[in-house]
Amino acid sequence: MAQEDVFKKIVSHCKEYGFVFPSSEIYDGLAAVYDYGQNGVELKNNIKEYWWKSMVLLHSNIVGIDAAIFMHPMVWKASGHVDAFNDPLIDNRDSKKRYRADNLIEDQIAKYDDKIEKEVKKAAKRFGDSFDEAKFRATNPRVLEHQKKRDALHARYTAAMQGPDLKELKQIILDEGIVCPISGTKNWTDVRQFNLMFATRFGAAADANNTIYLRPETAQGIFVNYLNVQKTSRMKLPFGIAQIGKAFRNEIVARQFIFRMREFEQRWRCSSSASRARRWSGSAIGRRSGWPGTRH
C-alpha cells in the first residue's frame, strides 16, 4: 500500500473513532485546524501528564510555569520574530495558488541531485562490481554538468536568502524555468514577505499601537520569566524551566494533518546556560530528544 494511502486511512480512522475531527466541519471547516474528540483529548492529556511527570516532577532542579498567550509586542521584536519570522511568498496568476519561493528553489536543487543520482545508478548497473563511483562522479560529463548547475543555483539561492533579496529570488525562479505544479505555467507574481505570526488588537481602541501577536512558540514565556522563577524558587544553577501550552503559526502551506497545524500545543523545556551546567544540560537534552514535539 502506498504511503499516501496509509496516511489517508490513519486520518479516516482518527475521525471514525473519535480522536480528531476537522474543526467547524458543519461549515466546511478551516484548513489545518482540528478538534480533538472524546478519545483524542484523553490520549493527549495522558501524553501531557506523562511528559510533565518525566520532565519536571522527577527532577528536583526543574520547575514549570504557565505563561500567558498574549505578551508585550516588544518581546517578539527583541526575539527577532517581528522582523525575521517570515516566509517569501510567490503566487501563480493562472492557478491562483500560493507557494513559498524558497521551497520552489529548493525543489529545483533537489531535481539536480536526482539527475546526478540517476546517472550514478545507471552507471553502477552497467559496470557492476568494477564501478568506481568516486571516479565516475569526478569525470562523467553529464554528472559534472548537473553538479555545476546545482552548485551555481545553490550559491545564488544562499546569497539571495541572506537579505532576503526578494527580486533575486523571483529572478532565480524565472531563470531556472520553474513552473507552477498545478497550471504548468511560469506566470509568477513578485515575491513578498509574509509574517507567520497572527496579529490582533489589544484593548478597546483598534489602532496600530495596540497590535499584539498570538505567540508562535512557548519558549519566550520561559525566557522573560527566567529571573522571576530563579528569585522566587531560589534555584541554583543548573536548573530548568518547562511549559506546555498553545502556540499559533499562520503557516503558508499547512498540511500533513495534525503534524502541521496553525494552532497547536507545544512542550518546551529550557535549561540554564552557565558554563558549569553544560554537562548537565547536554544529558538533559539527550533525555528530551526521545519526546516528539519537545523543543529545547
Backbone as JSON, one array per atom type, in Angstrom:
{
  "sequence": "MAQEDVFKKIVSHCKEYGFVFPSSEIYDGLAAVYDYGQNGVELKNNIKEYWWKSMVLLHSNIVGIDAAIFMHPMVWKASGHVDAFNDPLIDNRDSKKRYRADNLIEDQIAKYDDKIEKEVKKAAKRFGDSFDEAKFRATNPRVLEHQKKRDALHARYTAAMQGPDLKELKQIILDEGIVCPISGTKNWTDVRQFNLMFATRFGAAADANNTIYLRPETAQGIFVNYLNVQKTSRMKLPFGIAQIGKAFRNEIVARQFIFRMREFEQRWRCSSSASRARRWSGSAIGRRSGWPGTRH",
  "N": [[0.84, -1.2, 0.0], [0.54, 2.23, -0.83], [2.32, 4.99, 0.67], [0.87, 7.35, 0.9], [-1.76, 6.43, 0.79], [-1.88, 4.95, 3.15], [-1.61, 7.02, 4.99], [-4.0, 8.42, 4.54], [-5.81, 6.53, 5.46], [-5.18, 6.52, 8.16], [-5.96, 9.1, 8.92], [-8.71, 8.92, 8.4], [-9.39, 6.9, 10.22], [-8.85, 8.18, 12.66], [-10.88, 10.09, 12.74], [-13.21, 8.51, 12.58], [-13.15, 7.04, 14.95], [-13.27, 8.88, 16.98], [-11.02, 10.45, 17.67], [-9.77, 12.68, 16.35], [-11.26, 15.51, 14.87], [-12.15, 17.43, 11.96], [-12.09, 20.9, 12.42], [-14.97, 22.95, 12.93], [-16.53, 21.6, 11.06], [-19.16, 21.4, 10.07], [-19.52, 23.76, 8.8], [-17.91, 23.6, 6.59], [-15.35, 23.64, 7.56], [-11.97, 24.63, 8.64], [-8.86, 25.2, 7.13], [-6.18, 23.17, 8.13], [-6.87, 23.19, 10.84], [-7.91, 21.57, 13.71], [-10.06, 19.61, 15.84], [-9.83, 17.88, 18.93], [-11.32, 14.84, 19.62], [-13.47, 12.85, 21.81], [-11.94, 10.62, 22.52], [-9.46, 11.38, 21.59], [-8.78, 13.64, 23.14], [-8.4, 12.51, 25.64], [-6.22, 10.83, 25.15], [-4.31, 12.75, 24.43], [-4.13, 14.23, 26.82], [-3.12, 12.26, 28.53], [-0.57, 11.9, 27.43], [0.51, 14.45, 27.84], [0.47, 14.54, 30.65], [2.22, 12.43, 31.29], [4.57, 13.35, 30.11], [4.99, 15.69, 31.65], [5.41, 14.61, 34.19], [7.72, 13.04, 33.79], [9.56, 14.9, 32.82], [9.54, 17.07, 34.55], [8.46, 16.7, 37.29], [9.99, 14.58, 38.23], [12.45, 15.59, 38.63], [14.53, 17.45, 40.67], [15.61, 19.91, 40.08], [14.09, 21.11, 38.14], [11.46, 23.17, 37.2], [8.06, 24.21, 36.57], [6.11, 26.45, 34.49], [3.26, 28.47, 33.51], [2.82, 30.45, 31.13], [1.28, 33.45, 29.8], [-0.64, 33.58, 26.74], [-0.87, 35.99, 25.35], [1.56, 38.48, 24.96], [3.78, 41.24, 25.61], [4.35, 43.23, 22.73], [7.02, 43.97, 22.32], [8.5, 41.84, 23.18], [8.48, 40.01, 21.09], [9.63, 41.56, 19.18], [12.21, 41.92, 20.21], [13.09, 39.28, 20.19], [13.36, 38.78, 17.54], [11.3, 37.84, 16.02], [9.37, 39.55, 14.88], [10.7, 40.86, 12.8], [12.06, 38.84, 11.43], [10.67, 36.42, 11.33], [9.55, 35.27, 8.91], [8.23, 34.21, 5.72], [9.12, 33.9, 2.28], [6.84, 34.63, -0.23], [5.2, 33.61, -3.26], [2.94, 33.97, -5.97], [1.1, 32.11, -8.41], [-0.33, 33.35, -11.27], [-2.12, 32.07, -12.94], [-3.02, 29.58, -11.83], [-3.8, 30.52, -9.42], [-2.62, 29.77, -7.1], [-0.61, 29.77, -4.14], [2.8, 29.85, -3.19], [5.75, 29.01, -1.32], [8.6, 30.74, -2.1], [11.22, 29.95, -1.54], [10.91, 27.21, -1.16], [10.22, 26.33, -3.73], [12.59, 26.8, -5.11], [14.37, 25.2, -3.66], [13.29, 22.71, -4.26], [13.96, 22.62, -6.93], [16.74, 22.48, -6.77], [16.89, 19.96, -5.6], [16.04, 18.45, -7.74], [18.21, 18.56, -9.48], [20.01, 17.1, -7.93], [18.71, 14.62, -8.0], [18.96, 14.0, -10.69], [21.71, 13.63, -10.89], [22.07, 11.42, -9.19], [20.61, 9.56, -10.6], [22.15, 9.21, -12.91], [24.4, 8.06, -11.73], [23.38, 5.64, -10.68], [22.6, 4.35, -13.04], [25.09, 3.98, -14.24], [26.33, 2.38, -12.32], [24.8, 0.06, -12.5], [25.44, -0.69, -15.07], [28.25, -1.18, -15.07], [28.7, -2.83, -12.91], [30.44, -4.72, -10.43], [32.88, -3.58, -10.89], [32.58, -0.92, -10.86], [33.55, 2.38, -10.16], [32.51, 4.67, -8.13], [33.31, 7.22, -7.11], [35.24, 8.08, -8.95], [33.66, 8.13, -11.23], [31.8, 10.16, -10.62], [33.56, 12.28, -10.62], [34.44, 12.5, -13.21], [32.53, 12.02, -15.23], [30.84, 13.62, -17.87], [28.09, 14.42, -17.95], [27.29, 14.21, -15.29], [29.04, 16.07, -14.15], [28.14, 18.38, -15.4], [25.51, 18.62, -14.41], [26.13, 18.87, -11.69], [27.56, 21.24, -11.66], [25.6, 23.1, -12.42], [23.87, 22.72, -10.29], [25.42, 23.5, -8.04], [25.91, 26.18, -8.67], [23.32, 27.22, -8.65], [22.65, 26.71, -5.97], [24.5, 28.34, -4.6], [23.73, 30.85, -5.5], [21.11, 30.95, -4.56], [21.51, 30.76, -1.78], [22.85, 33.17, -1.28], [20.82, 34.97, -1.99], [18.94, 34.52, -0.01], [20.0, 35.65, 2.23], [19.33, 38.31, 2.69], [16.31, 38.75, 3.04], [16.82, 38.82, -0.57], [14.31, 39.67, -2.39], [13.69, 40.24, -5.07], [15.75, 38.94, -6.4], [15.21, 36.3, -5.73], [12.84, 35.85, -7.18], [13.89, 36.19, -9.74], [15.63, 34.05, -9.91], [13.79, 31.93, -9.95], [12.56, 32.46, -12.41], [14.77, 32.29, -14.17], [15.5, 29.62, -13.88], [13.4, 28.41, -15.0], [11.21, 27.46, -13.54], [8.1, 25.98, -13.04], [4.59, 26.31, -12.23], [3.25, 23.78, -10.2], [0.56, 23.14, -10.55], [-0.72, 24.61, -12.71], [1.27, 24.54, -14.61], [2.52, 26.69, -15.73], [4.61, 29.69, -16.08], [3.82, 32.06, -15.02], [4.34, 34.18, -12.86], [3.88, 36.12, -9.84], [5.38, 38.97, -8.15], [7.79, 38.28, -5.56], [7.03, 38.32, -2.11], [7.26, 39.19, 1.36], [5.95, 37.33, 4.12], [4.65, 37.39, 7.25], [4.67, 35.0, 9.83], [3.31, 35.17, 12.2], [0.23, 35.48, 14.01], [-1.58, 38.39, 14.09], [-3.33, 40.64, 16.27], [-5.72, 42.9, 17.81], [-5.35, 44.75, 20.84], [-7.23, 45.65, 23.57], [-9.66, 48.4, 23.7], [-9.38, 50.37, 21.72], [-8.87, 50.2, 18.36], [-6.2, 50.54, 16.99], [-2.97, 50.93, 15.35], [-1.05, 51.01, 17.33], [-1.89, 49.28, 19.26], [-1.42, 46.71, 18.46], [-0.87, 43.32, 18.95], [0.5, 39.97, 19.27], [-0.41, 36.55, 18.74], [1.27, 34.06, 20.44], [3.97, 32.53, 18.72], [5.51, 30.51, 19.67], [6.29, 28.75, 22.72], [8.53, 29.23, 24.19], [9.43, 31.85, 24.69], [7.9, 32.82, 26.81], [9.08, 31.47, 28.91], [11.67, 32.54, 28.88], [11.32, 35.32, 29.47], [10.41, 35.15, 32.02], [12.44, 34.1, 33.45], [14.18, 35.26, 35.44], [12.31, 35.88, 37.43], [11.42, 33.32, 38.18], [13.83, 32.21, 39.09], [14.47, 33.83, 41.29], [12.19, 33.61, 43.01], [11.94, 30.87, 43.46], [14.38, 30.31, 44.41], [16.32, 28.88, 43.06], [19.35, 27.23, 42.19], [22.02, 27.36, 39.82], [22.89, 24.45, 37.94], [19.59, 24.78, 36.48], [16.26, 24.14, 35.24], [13.41, 25.2, 33.24], [10.08, 24.41, 32.45], [7.34, 24.19, 30.13], [4.02, 23.72, 28.96], [1.88, 24.5, 26.37], [-0.4, 26.43, 24.26], [0.43, 27.33, 20.92], [0.74, 29.4, 18.0], [0.8, 29.55, 14.5], [0.76, 31.1, 11.42], [0.74, 29.31, 9.04], [1.95, 29.01, 5.69], [1.66, 26.94, 3.79], [-0.11, 24.75, 5.06], [-0.3, 21.47, 6.06], [-0.39, 17.84, 6.19], [-2.06, 16.82, 8.17], [-2.51, 16.59, 11.7], [0.13, 17.06, 12.15], [1.12, 19.4, 11.24], [-0.12, 22.19, 12.06], [-2.09, 25.22, 12.36], [-2.81, 26.07, 14.83], [-1.53, 24.78, 17.72], [-0.32, 22.55, 20.28], [2.45, 22.93, 22.34], [5.35, 21.52, 23.76], [7.91, 22.53, 25.86], [11.14, 22.77, 27.19], [13.56, 24.56, 28.86], [16.97, 24.95, 29.6], [19.4, 26.21, 31.95], [22.25, 28.15, 30.93], [24.78, 28.3, 31.99], [28.33, 27.91, 32.22], [29.22, 25.89, 33.93], [27.08, 24.27, 33.89], [26.92, 22.89, 31.57], [27.49, 20.14, 31.1], [25.43, 18.86, 32.47], [23.26, 20.0, 31.12], [23.61, 18.95, 28.55], [23.12, 16.19, 28.96], [20.49, 16.36, 29.74], [19.24, 17.28, 27.42], [19.62, 15.06, 25.86], [17.91, 13.23, 27.15], [15.48, 14.41, 26.61], [15.26, 14.28, 23.86], [13.99, 12.05, 22.95], [11.35, 12.57, 23.02], [8.74, 13.32, 20.9], [8.01, 16.49, 19.47], [8.99, 17.99, 21.54], [10.74, 20.88, 22.43], [13.89, 22.54, 22.86]],
  "CA": [[0.0, 0.0, 0.0], [1.32, 3.46, -0.92], [2.38, 5.73, 1.92], [-0.23, 8.32, 0.91], [-2.99, 5.7, 1.12], [-1.8, 4.64, 4.58], [-1.87, 8.27, 5.71], [-5.44, 8.7, 4.44], [-6.5, 5.58, 6.34], [-4.97, 6.97, 9.54], [-6.83, 10.28, 9.12], [-10.09, 8.42, 8.45], [-9.54, 6.16, 11.48], [-8.9, 9.14, 13.77], [-12.21, 10.71, 12.78], [-14.24, 7.49, 12.81], [-13.11, 6.53, 16.32], [-13.38, 9.96, 17.95], [-9.75, 11.01, 18.11], [-9.57, 14.01, 15.77], [-12.28, 15.96, 13.92], [-11.91, 18.74, 11.33], [-12.77, 21.95, 13.18], [-16.07, 23.66, 12.25], [-16.79, 20.81, 9.85], [-20.5, 21.64, 9.53], [-19.41, 24.95, 7.95], [-16.83, 23.29, 5.65], [-14.08, 23.57, 8.26], [-10.86, 25.56, 8.42], [-7.66, 24.46, 6.73], [-5.15, 22.91, 9.14], [-7.39, 23.4, 12.2], [-8.57, 20.32, 14.09], [-10.54, 19.44, 17.21], [-9.61, 16.55, 19.5], [-12.57, 14.23, 20.07], [-13.56, 12.31, 23.17], [-10.79, 9.74, 22.75], [-8.24, 12.14, 21.31], [-8.42, 14.52, 24.25], [-7.88, 11.67, 26.72], [-4.89, 10.42, 24.74], [-3.43, 13.92, 24.52], [-3.92, 14.55, 28.23], [-2.22, 11.24, 29.08], [0.79, 12.21, 26.97], [0.95, 15.66, 28.55], [0.73, 14.18, 32.06], [3.43, 11.6, 31.34], [5.7, 14.25, 29.8], [5.2, 16.58, 32.78], [5.99, 13.84, 35.29], [9.07, 12.59, 33.47], [10.45, 16.02, 32.53], [9.5, 18.1, 35.6], [8.26, 16.24, 38.66], [11.02, 13.62, 38.64], [13.74, 16.29, 38.72], [14.49, 18.47, 41.72], [16.08, 21.19, 39.57], [13.24, 21.53, 37.04], [10.17, 23.7, 37.62], [7.18, 24.53, 35.45], [5.31, 27.68, 34.5], [2.2, 28.55, 32.51], [2.83, 31.85, 30.72], [0.14, 33.9, 29.01], [-0.52, 33.57, 25.29], [-0.6, 37.37, 24.98], [2.77, 39.05, 25.54], [4.09, 42.57, 25.08], [4.93, 43.08, 21.38], [8.47, 44.13, 22.33], [9.1, 40.52, 23.37], [8.67, 39.42, 19.76], [10.59, 42.42, 18.47], [13.54, 41.61, 20.73], [13.47, 37.91, 19.82], [13.56, 38.71, 16.1], [10.15, 37.27, 15.32], [8.67, 40.57, 14.09], [11.46, 41.2, 11.59], [12.68, 37.71, 10.74], [9.84, 35.22, 11.32], [8.82, 35.47, 7.67], [8.44, 33.32, 4.58], [8.94, 34.59, 0.99], [5.7, 34.05, -0.96], [5.0, 33.96, -4.66], [1.68, 33.43, -6.49], [0.96, 31.87, -9.84], [-1.54, 34.06, -11.68], [-3.03, 31.19, -13.67], [-3.63, 28.61, -10.93], [-4.22, 31.25, -8.2], [-2.03, 29.09, -5.96], [0.48, 30.49, -3.48], [3.9, 28.97, -2.84], [6.96, 29.6, -0.75], [9.62, 30.84, -3.14], [12.4, 29.15, -1.17], [10.61, 25.8, -1.39], [10.28, 26.07, -5.17], [14.0, 26.75, -5.5], [14.96, 24.0, -3.04], [12.83, 21.57, -5.06], [14.75, 22.62, -8.16], [18.05, 21.95, -6.39], [16.72, 18.52, -5.4], [15.93, 17.82, -9.06], [19.59, 18.36, -9.96], [20.56, 15.98, -7.16], [18.1, 13.4, -8.51], [19.56, 13.71, -12.0], [23.05, 13.1, -10.64], [21.93, 10.07, -8.64], [20.11, 8.7, -11.67], [23.31, 8.87, -13.74], [25.26, 7.16, -10.95], [22.73, 4.33, -10.61], [22.68, 3.74, -14.37], [26.47, 3.53, -14.45], [26.59, 1.26, -11.4], [24.15, -1.11, -13.07], [26.12, -1.06, -16.3], [29.61, -1.65, -14.83], [28.7, -3.87, -11.88], [31.4, -4.67, -9.32], [34.05, -2.78, -11.27], [32.19, 0.51, -10.9], [34.2, 3.3, -9.23], [31.57, 5.79, -8.05], [34.01, 8.49, -6.92], [35.85, 8.44, -10.23], [32.57, 8.44, -12.16], [31.29, 11.49, -10.27], [34.58, 13.3, -10.9], [34.84, 12.55, -14.63], [31.43, 11.92, -16.18], [30.44, 14.96, -18.33], [26.72, 14.76, -17.57], [27.28, 14.43, -13.84], [29.73, 17.33, -13.89], [27.27, 19.47, -15.85], [24.43, 18.75, -13.42], [26.72, 19.33, -10.43], [27.9, 22.65, -11.84], [24.34, 23.86, -12.36], [23.35, 22.6, -8.93], [26.24, 24.31, -7.15], [25.68, 27.59, -9.01], [21.99, 27.57, -8.14], [22.68, 26.71, -4.5], [25.24, 29.53, -4.16], [22.89, 32.02, -5.8], [19.97, 30.89, -3.65], [22.01, 31.07, -0.43], [23.12, 34.61, -1.23], [19.55, 35.69, -2.06], [18.21, 34.34, 1.23], [20.65, 36.37, 3.33], [18.63, 39.58, 2.91], [16.45, 38.14, 1.73], [16.66, 39.63, -1.77], [13.09, 39.12, -2.98], [13.77, 40.34, -6.52], [16.66, 37.91, -6.87], [14.51, 35.03, -5.61], [11.96, 35.71, -8.34], [14.71, 36.04, -10.94], [16.11, 32.66, -9.91], [12.66, 31.1, -10.39], [12.39, 32.68, -13.85], [15.95, 31.79, -14.9], [15.5, 28.17, -13.83], [12.22, 27.9, -15.7], [10.36, 26.73, -12.61], [6.69, 26.15, -13.39], [3.6, 26.01, -11.19], [2.87, 22.37, -10.26], [-0.85, 22.98, -10.9], [-1.03, 25.12, -14.05], [2.37, 24.28, -15.53], [2.96, 27.94, -16.36], [5.62, 30.48, -15.39], [3.21, 33.38, -14.85], [4.53, 34.42, -11.43], [3.86, 37.47, -9.29], [6.6, 39.29, -7.41], [7.93, 37.63, -4.25], [6.83, 39.24, -0.99], [7.43, 38.57, 2.67], [4.73, 37.03, 4.85], [4.97, 37.07, 8.64], [3.94, 33.81, 10.28], [2.6, 35.4, 13.47], [-1.12, 36.01, 13.96], [-1.7, 39.7, 14.76], [-4.67, 41.02, 16.7], [-5.77, 44.19, 18.51], [-5.44, 44.61, 22.28], [-7.93, 46.77, 24.16], [-10.85, 48.91, 23.02], [-9.03, 51.19, 20.56], [-8.29, 49.36, 17.31], [-5.21, 51.25, 16.19], [-1.73, 50.18, 15.14], [-0.27, 50.97, 18.56], [-2.41, 48.22, 20.12], [-1.21, 45.42, 17.81], [-0.1, 42.29, 19.65], [0.58, 38.74, 18.5], [-0.55, 35.25, 19.38], [2.64, 33.57, 20.5], [4.3, 31.45, 17.78], [6.22, 29.47, 20.41], [6.12, 28.91, 24.17], [9.81, 29.45, 24.86], [9.63, 33.23, 25.13], [7.32, 32.96, 28.14], [10.09, 30.98, 29.85], [12.81, 33.46, 28.9], [11.01, 36.59, 30.15], [10.14, 34.86, 33.43], [13.59, 33.38, 33.99], [14.64, 35.87, 36.69], [11.24, 35.72, 38.42], [11.46, 31.94, 38.66], [15.07, 31.99, 39.82], [14.41, 34.54, 42.58], [11.12, 33.14, 43.89], [12.17, 29.47, 43.81], [15.74, 30.24, 44.96], [17.01, 27.81, 42.36], [20.75, 27.44, 41.87], [22.44, 26.77, 38.55], [22.0, 24.48, 36.78], [18.2, 24.41, 36.65], [15.49, 24.27, 34.01], [12.02, 25.63, 33.31], [9.29, 23.71, 31.44], [6.0, 24.73, 29.89], [3.16, 23.15, 27.93], [0.86, 25.49, 26.07], [-0.8, 26.67, 22.88], [1.21, 28.21, 20.06], [-0.02, 29.69, 16.78], [1.61, 29.96, 13.36], [-0.04, 31.26, 10.21], [1.5, 28.56, 8.04], [1.57, 29.27, 4.3], [1.18, 25.67, 3.25], [-0.37, 23.87, 6.2], [-0.71, 20.16, 5.57], [0.06, 16.71, 6.99], [-2.97, 16.51, 9.26], [-2.18, 17.29, 12.94], [1.57, 17.23, 12.27], [1.46, 20.79, 10.91], [-1.36, 22.93, 12.23], [-1.94, 26.65, 12.65], [-2.94, 26.15, 16.29], [-1.03, 23.51, 18.21], [0.18, 22.53, 21.66], [3.9, 22.76, 22.29], [6.07, 21.24, 25.01], [9.24, 23.17, 25.77], [11.9, 22.84, 28.43], [14.8, 25.3, 28.66], [17.96, 24.76, 30.66], [20.34, 27.3, 32.15], [23.39, 28.03, 30.01], [26.05, 28.56, 32.66], [29.39, 27.0, 31.77], [29.31, 24.72, 34.79], [25.88, 23.45, 33.71], [26.9, 22.34, 30.22], [27.41, 18.68, 31.1], [24.06, 18.51, 32.87], [22.35, 20.4, 30.05], [23.74, 18.0, 27.46], [22.43, 14.95, 29.29], [19.05, 16.65, 29.77], [18.79, 17.32, 26.04], [19.56, 13.67, 25.42], [16.69, 12.61, 27.68], [14.31, 15.02, 25.98], [15.22, 14.07, 22.42], [13.1, 10.94, 22.64], [9.95, 13.02, 23.06], [8.34, 14.09, 19.73], [7.37, 17.77, 19.75], [9.66, 18.71, 22.63], [11.75, 21.81, 21.97], [14.79, 22.95, 23.93]],
  "C": [[0.88, 1.25, 0.0], [1.25, 4.22, 0.39], [1.23, 6.73, 2.02], [-1.55, 7.65, 1.28], [-3.03, 5.33, 2.6], [-2.15, 5.88, 5.41], [-3.36, 8.6, 5.68], [-6.23, 7.78, 5.35], [-6.36, 5.99, 7.81], [-5.88, 8.15, 9.85], [-8.28, 9.84, 9.26], [-10.36, 7.69, 9.76], [-9.66, 7.12, 12.65], [-10.26, 9.81, 13.88], [-13.27, 9.69, 13.16], [-14.31, 7.05, 14.27], [-12.97, 7.65, 17.36], [-12.08, 10.5, 18.49], [-9.57, 12.45, 17.62], [-10.66, 14.3, 14.76], [-11.8, 17.24, 13.22], [-12.71, 19.81, 12.06], [-13.83, 22.64, 12.32], [-16.51, 22.92, 11.0], [-18.16, 21.08, 9.25], [-20.55, 22.91, 8.69], [-18.21, 24.83, 7.01], [-15.45, 23.36, 6.27], [-13.1, 24.67, 7.95], [-9.62, 24.74, 8.11], [-6.67, 24.37, 7.88], [-5.57, 23.29, 10.55], [-8.23, 22.18, 12.56], [-9.01, 20.37, 15.56], [-10.23, 18.01, 17.67], [-10.93, 16.03, 20.06], [-12.45, 13.62, 21.44], [-12.4, 11.37, 23.48], [-9.47, 10.48, 22.54], [-7.81, 13.01, 22.46], [-7.87, 13.72, 25.42], [-6.45, 11.21, 26.4], [-3.9, 11.57, 24.88], [-3.14, 14.27, 25.97], [-3.0, 13.53, 28.91], [-0.77, 11.51, 28.69], [1.34, 13.42, 27.7], [1.31, 15.34, 30.0], [2.02, 13.37, 32.2], [4.67, 12.45, 31.08], [6.02, 15.12, 31.02], [5.85, 15.84, 33.95], [7.45, 13.49, 35.0], [10.05, 13.73, 33.26], [10.52, 17.06, 33.64], [9.49, 17.48, 37.0], [9.34, 15.28, 39.15], [12.39, 14.28, 38.77], [13.63, 17.42, 39.74], [14.92, 19.84, 41.22], [15.33, 21.63, 38.32], [11.92, 22.0, 37.63], [9.35, 24.06, 36.38], [6.51, 25.87, 35.62], [4.19, 27.54, 33.47], [2.05, 30.01, 32.12], [1.63, 32.17, 29.84], [0.42, 33.79, 27.51], [-0.21, 34.97, 24.78], [0.65, 37.86, 25.71], [3.0, 40.42, 24.92], [4.76, 42.42, 23.71], [6.44, 43.26, 21.33], [9.2, 42.8, 22.57], [9.43, 39.91, 22.02], [9.58, 40.27, 18.89], [12.01, 42.07, 18.9], [14.01, 40.23, 20.3], [13.73, 37.76, 18.33], [12.37, 38.19, 15.32], [9.43, 38.3, 14.45], [9.37, 40.81, 12.77], [11.88, 39.97, 10.78], [11.81, 36.46, 10.65], [8.92, 35.27, 10.09], [9.13, 34.36, 6.67], [8.26, 34.12, 3.3], [7.88, 33.88, 0.15], [5.68, 34.5, -2.41], [3.72, 33.27, -5.13], [1.81, 33.14, -7.97], [-0.38, 32.44, -10.3], [-2.56, 33.15, -12.36], [-3.74, 30.21, -12.74], [-4.19, 29.26, -9.67], [-3.67, 30.58, -6.94], [-0.82, 29.87, -5.44], [1.53, 29.49, -3.0], [4.97, 29.74, -2.08], [8.04, 29.57, -1.81], [10.84, 29.99, -2.82], [12.15, 27.66, -1.39], [10.68, 25.43, -2.87], [11.73, 25.93, -5.63], [14.68, 25.52, -4.9], [14.53, 22.73, -3.78], [13.62, 21.47, -6.36], [16.16, 22.1, -7.9], [17.98, 20.44, -6.22], [16.6, 17.79, -6.74], [17.3, 17.59, -9.67], [20.25, 17.19, -9.23], [20.01, 14.65, -7.68], [18.69, 13.0, -9.86], [20.95, 13.1, -11.83], [22.96, 11.66, -10.15], [21.44, 9.09, -9.7], [21.25, 8.26, -12.58], [24.22, 7.86, -13.03], [24.66, 5.76, -10.9], [22.78, 3.61, -11.95], [24.08, 3.18, -14.62], [26.81, 2.33, -13.56], [25.98, -0.03, -11.93], [24.89, -1.62, -14.29], [27.48, -1.72, -16.02], [29.71, -2.7, -13.72], [29.74, -3.65, -10.81], [32.61, -3.8, -9.63], [33.78, -1.28, -11.24], [32.89, 1.28, -9.79], [33.36, 4.57, -9.16], [32.27, 7.14, -7.94], [34.63, 8.98, -8.22], [34.79, 8.85, -11.25], [32.02, 9.85, -11.9], [32.27, 12.59, -10.67], [34.88, 13.46, -12.38], [33.68, 12.53, -15.62], [30.91, 13.3, -16.58], [29.03, 15.35, -17.89], [26.6, 15.03, -16.08], [27.92, 15.77, -13.51], [28.88, 18.53, -14.3], [26.14, 19.71, -14.84], [24.96, 19.31, -12.1], [27.06, 20.81, -10.51], [26.66, 23.53, -11.75], [23.77, 23.86, -10.95], [24.1, 23.5, -7.97], [26.03, 25.8, -7.4], [24.34, 28.06, -8.48], [21.99, 27.66, -6.62], [23.39, 27.95, -3.97], [24.4, 30.79, -4.37], [21.7, 32.09, -4.84], [20.38, 31.27, -2.23], [22.26, 32.55, -0.27], [21.81, 35.41, -1.21], [18.78, 35.61, -0.76], [18.82, 35.1, 2.39], [19.88, 37.62, 3.7], [17.29, 39.44, 3.64], [16.25, 39.14, 0.6], [15.49, 39.07, -2.56], [13.11, 39.17, -4.51], [14.67, 39.24, -7.1], [16.01, 36.52, -6.76], [13.58, 34.8, -6.79], [12.77, 35.47, -9.61], [15.28, 34.63, -11.05], [15.02, 31.73, -10.43], [12.46, 31.22, -11.9], [13.54, 32.08, -14.64], [15.99, 30.27, -14.95], [14.31, 27.55, -14.56], [11.3, 27.09, -14.83], [8.89, 27.03, -12.91], [5.81, 25.82, -12.19], [3.21, 24.53, -11.3], [1.43, 22.13, -10.7], [-1.11, 23.37, -12.35], [0.05, 24.79, -15.08], [2.9, 25.51, -16.22], [3.99, 28.66, -15.49], [5.13, 31.91, -15.13], [3.19, 33.74, -13.37], [4.36, 35.89, -11.06], [5.23, 37.77, -8.68], [6.6, 38.52, -6.08], [7.75, 38.67, -3.16], [6.93, 38.47, 0.33], [6.09, 38.41, 3.38], [5.09, 36.61, 6.26], [4.07, 35.95, 9.15], [3.18, 34.0, 11.58], [1.2, 35.94, 13.2], [-1.16, 37.32, 14.74], [-3.14, 39.94, 15.16], [-4.58, 42.36, 17.43], [-6.02, 43.96, 20.0], [-6.12, 45.85, 22.85], [-9.06, 47.28, 23.27], [-10.52, 49.69, 21.75], [-8.29, 50.34, 19.54], [-7.35, 50.19, 16.44], [-3.9, 50.46, 16.18], [-0.91, 50.05, 16.42], [-0.7, 49.84, 19.5], [-2.25, 46.84, 19.5], [-0.36, 44.51, 18.68], [-0.2, 41.01, 18.83], [0.23, 37.53, 19.36], [0.82, 34.59, 19.33], [2.89, 32.43, 19.49], [5.08, 30.32, 18.43], [6.09, 29.77, 21.9], [7.4, 29.28, 24.89], [9.96, 30.86, 25.41], [9.02, 33.5, 26.5], [8.27, 32.47, 29.23], [11.22, 31.99, 29.99], [12.5, 34.73, 29.7], [10.71, 36.38, 31.62], [11.31, 34.2, 34.14], [14.02, 33.95, 35.36], [13.59, 35.74, 37.79], [11.28, 34.32, 39.03], [12.69, 31.7, 39.54], [15.01, 32.63, 41.22], [13.39, 33.9, 43.52], [11.3, 31.68, 44.3], [13.52, 29.25, 44.46], [16.52, 29.06, 44.36], [18.46, 28.2, 42.1], [21.08, 26.76, 40.55], [23.14, 25.45, 38.79], [20.56, 24.12, 37.14], [17.47, 24.66, 35.33], [14.06, 24.69, 34.28], [11.26, 24.96, 32.16], [7.92, 24.37, 31.31], [5.3, 23.9, 28.8], [2.08, 24.18, 27.64], [0.61, 25.63, 24.59], [0.18, 27.61, 22.19], [0.47, 28.32, 18.73], [0.94, 30.15, 15.68], [0.74, 29.97, 12.1], [0.7, 30.63, 9.04], [1.0, 28.86, 6.63], [0.95, 28.03, 3.69], [1.04, 24.7, 4.41], [-0.92, 22.55, 5.68], [-0.24, 19.1, 6.58], [-0.74, 16.55, 8.28], [-2.55, 17.26, 10.53], [-0.68, 17.49, 13.12], [2.01, 18.64, 11.88], [0.18, 21.61, 10.92], [-1.07, 24.4, 12.5], [-2.11, 26.93, 14.15], [-2.52, 24.8, 16.85], [-0.52, 23.66, 19.64], [1.66, 22.15, 21.64], [4.46, 22.5, 23.68], [7.47, 21.79, 24.88], [9.89, 23.16, 27.15], [13.24, 23.48, 28.14], [15.7, 25.13, 29.87], [18.86, 25.98, 30.76], [21.58, 27.06, 31.32], [24.72, 28.36, 30.67], [27.07, 27.51, 32.26], [29.46, 25.75, 32.63], [28.09, 23.81, 34.67], [25.88, 22.73, 32.37], [26.76, 20.82, 30.2], [26.01, 18.23, 31.48], [23.08, 18.83, 31.76], [22.41, 19.43, 28.89], [23.02, 16.7, 27.73], [20.92, 15.16, 29.32], [18.48, 16.69, 28.36], [18.67, 15.9, 25.49], [18.3, 12.98, 25.91], [15.45, 13.13, 26.99], [14.15, 14.63, 24.52], [14.29, 12.93, 22.02], [11.63, 11.34, 22.62], [9.63, 13.82, 21.8], [7.66, 15.39, 20.14], [7.99, 18.55, 20.86], [10.74, 19.61, 22.05], [12.61, 22.23, 23.14], [15.8, 23.94, 23.38]]
}
